[in-house]
Amino acid sequence: MSSAESQPRFGQSVKGLLSDKVGSCSGDVIALTRQVLKGSRSQELLGQAARNMVIQEDAILHSEDSLRKMSIITTHLQYQQEAIQKNVEHSKNLQDQLRHLL
Amino acid sequence: MAATGDDATAMDSISRVPAAHSAAPNLTAGAVGHTEGPEDAADSPASAPRKPHTNSDGGVETAEEAVEPAEPDINELCTDMFEKMAIFLQGELTATCEDYRLLENMNKLTSLKYMEMKDISINISRNLQDLNNKYASLQPYLDQINQIEEQVSALEQAAYKLDAYSKKLEARFKKLEKR
């Protein structure tokens, strides 16, 4: 088939045939590249991965927000514990006084 | 007879035209053509097809294909064509590479965020452990506070009893005073 195509056809020059052949080879290379990319399904998979990550980002931000609130609450608890510690040291005197009263 | 003669000449002209327009890059023809090129170039312009030469070698008659001289900038055009093909194919592949780069950047940012969250969690855990220890050390005081509360309740009960007794005493005293 190639030999028949390479022979000059009636009314068509070898130059034209050559340019046609080059064009068809280029088209074949392009089609092959596209087919390889399409067959690997990389576009779909990567797009799906990016979409899933965007969905997860909301949950991640919410988690981060909750953690920051928890750290603030922990700091408040520490302040309260220090205040309790200060006031609780007076309880010994109170107990002695009450024991004397009773 | 005349018709067949005309047909024969027409067939000859037709068979000669493709040979005249053929521009196959035939190396042998080119090699032979180069040796005989200057003579033809001097005779005809560069774009005109060269006449086929026939050689008889040991009784076998061979013919060379008539070729047109190549365009002077054909190499440049071919190079340009292949470069552009390479750029196009590179562009096709770059799209997938860019997708991977996007995912890589997103993963890096997410990992940074998770590291920050990890640090925050470690701090919270340490603070809560300290708080638990401090509250554990406060336990005796809390027990004392409970005891104080019980004692205060007992004191209150005693005060109520005392109040009631004193009221009874007052009432009895007033009764005795009236007699």
Interface residues (C-beta under 8 A of the other chain):
Chain A: P8 F10 S13 V14 K15 L18 V22 S26 V29 I30 T33 R34 L37 S40 S42 Q43 L46 G47 A49 A50 M53 Q56 E57 I60 S63 E64 L67 R68 M70 S71 T74 T75 L77 Q78 Q81 I84 Q85 V88 E89 S91 K92 L94 Q95 L98 R99 L101 L102
Chain B: P18 H21 S22 A23 A24 E68 M81 M85 F88 L89 E92 L93 A95 T96 D99 Y100 L102 L103 M106 N107 T110 K113 Y114 E116 M117 I120 S121 N123 I124 N127 L128 D130 L131 K134 Y135 L138 Y141 L142 Q144 I145 Q147 I148 Q151 V152 A154 L155 A158
